[in-house]
Amino acid sequence: MHKHTTINLTINKNNMNEQKNNNTGLAIKQARSYAGLSRNAAARRMDMSLARLHALEKGEGELRFAEAVKLLALTGVTYDEFVAMAMEGQH
């Protein structure tokens, strides 16, 4: 019985991580759009592959700290604004 509970907690944690990544992905896309940048231009200026940026915007993978710093510097979006964008995606 305890084993079953652990499995359910793992599944719920995975679902929470997927939702967090989706919210972050939406915020990345919003920040990029706010700056008027195409995905290709943003990826190039962030020294990131187009495939990586596309995956992040779809909520696949985790945004690394260095990537976040580049994104914020490129788009002019503040950390607080970025967090607010991600939080809006939770509703």
Protein Blocks (a to p, Z undefined) as FASTA:
>chain_A
ZZmmmmmmmmmmmmmmmmmmmmmmmmmmmmmmmnopafklmmmmnopafklmmmmmnopa
jddfklmmmmmmmnopafklmmmmmmmmmZZ
